Amino acid sequence: MPKIVDHAKRKKLLAEATWKIISEQGIQHATSRTIAKEAGLSQGALRHYFPTQESLLIFAMELVKEKVVIRLTNLEEKELTPAERIVEYLVELIPTDQQTLLEMEVWFAFVTFGKTHQGFDINYEELQTAIKDCIVYLKKEGLLREVDEELEKEKLYAFMNGMALNLYLEPQKMDRERSKEMIKDYLKSIIKKPPAKAE
């Protein structure tokens, strides 16, 4: 009986092997030979799924996005207030553990690679929109103070980028709860205070 191969699982295996090579050796060493060896597959098997190095790198980059989207989607199952939901949402976009640090590390490598390799498109707009839409959500929920919305979107995007970079550069500071507290502190400046309870 022929062996049944889970092709989706094998492609994911190759993408995660790519992440590991990039993290440990740099993206310049993410060749078909080194990736196939790391994944425990032949170069022929790798080329069956990814005929070019670029196609594998693009898939590996898209997997980073997919991981984030899955975590964000899982938040929908939690019973959270709108303010709590924004905090949980934003904290998923920064590295606060070894897995998300790895994702951030390879994402930065892809960004750098994309700047010098024509045709390797890094879509920044999706991430920008995901963050800036938090301001739209707060307004929709009636929580946003009277602020310049467009300016606040840019401020939030810059704030989150800064947090992500700091956590990437100083991984010893990775702490999910501390990151949440920083996000909460920022949000205090733009979220309406709840009305005082009548005595």
N, C-alpha and C positions, 0 to 999 in steps of 0.2 A: 504493500500500500504506500503510495507516495506521501512524503512528509508535507504536512500542511504548514505553509509559512504565513505568519501574520505580517503582511507587508507594511501596514501602518505602524506596527510596533517596531519593525526593523528600521524604518525611516526615522522614527523617534530615537532609536538607539544610536543611529549614526549622527543625528543632530546633537544629542547629549555628549557623544564622544568628541564632537567638534568643539562644544563648549569647554570640555576638560582640556583639550589641547590648547585652545586659545588662552584659557586661564593660567595654565602651567608653563606654556612655552611661547605664547604670543601668536597672533593671527597669521604671521608670516610662515609659521610651521604647520598650519592647518592644511596639509596637503592630503591628497587621496590616500597616499601610502600610510602616513602617520595616523589618519583618522580610521582607516580600515583596520590597522593593527590594534588601535585602542578599542575598537568595537568588537574585535575578534572575528572579523570577516575578511574575505579576500577583496582585492581591489576590483576584481570583476563584479563581485556582488554589489559593491558600492556604486560602480558605474551603471549598473542595471537600474538603480533608483535615481542616481544623480550623474548624468553624463558629463557634467562639467563641475569644476570646483565652485564656480559662481552659483550654480543652481543649488548646491548643498549649503553654501553660506547663506543664501537667501532663505532657504527652508529653516535653517537653524535660527536665523534672526526672527522669522515669523513665529517660531515656537516660543521664543521669549514673550512675544506679545500674547500668544495663546494662553500661556501660563497665567499671565496677569489677568486676562479676561475671565478665565475660569474662577480665579479667586474673587474677582469683583462680582461675578454672577452668583457665587455662593452666598454673598452678603444678602441677596434678596430673600433668602430663607430665614434670616434672623429677624426677630422682632426688635426693631430699633426706632428711636425717635428720629426725625429728620436731621437734627444736629448730630446725634450719635452716628447716624449713617454716613454723614459727610466725613467725620473723623476716621471711621473704619475704612471708608473708601480711599481717602488720601493716604493713609498709612500703608495701604497695599501697593502704592506706587513708589515706595522707597525701600532700600535694603535694610531689613531689621533682623535677619538671620542668615545662616550660611547659604541657604538655597537662593534667597532673593539677592544676596550679595553676589553670588555667581552670575545670576541673570543680569545684574547691573554691570558687572565687569565685562561680560561678553557684549552687552549692548553698547557700551562705550567703545569697545574694540571695533564693532561694526560701524559705528558713527565715524570713527577715524578712518577706517578702511574706505567708507563711502566717499569721503572727501577727496581721495586720491585715485579712485577707480571709477571711470566713467561707466554708466549703466547700472551701477550698484546703488539703487535708490533707497535712501533712508526716509521713511515717511514720518516727519516730525509732527505733522498736523493732527494725527490721531491722538497723540499724547497731549498736545496742547489743548485740543478740544475736550478731552477727558477731564483735564484739570479745570479749564475755564468754565466748563458747564456746571461746576459746583456752585459758582456764583449765580448762574441762571436758576439752578435748583433751589437755592436758598431764597431767591426772590419769589419763585413760584410758591414756596411754602410760607411766604409772608414773614420770613425771618431776617431778611436783609435790611440793614439800616439804610438811611438816605446817603448813598455813596455814589461816586462816579464808577459805574459798573465796568466800563471798558478798562479804566485804570486799575480797578480792583482785580480784574481777570489777569492783567499783566503782573500785578504784584503777587498774586497767589501762584502764578506759574513760576516766577522768579524765586519765590520762597521755597517751593517744592523742589525746584532744580538745585537750589543751594543746599537743602537738607540732604538730597540724594547724593550730591557730590561730597559733602562732608562725611557722610556715613561710609561712602566708598573709600575715601582717602584715609579715614581713621576707623577701620572696622572694629577696633576694640571698644568703640563707643556705641556699637550696635545694641540698642535696647528698645524694644517695641513700645513699652510703657512710657519711657521718656520721650520718644518720638511723638506719641499720642498727646502727651502733655504740651509739647511745643506747638502742635497743630491746634489744640484746643485754645491755647493762649493767643495764637494768631486770630482764630475765629472770633474770639471775644470782641475784637475791635470792629467787626463787621456784622455780628449777629445782634438783633434786638434783645434787650433784657426782658425777661418775662415780667408781666405786670405784677406789682406788689399785691400780696394777698390781703384782703380786707380783714381787719381785726374784729 
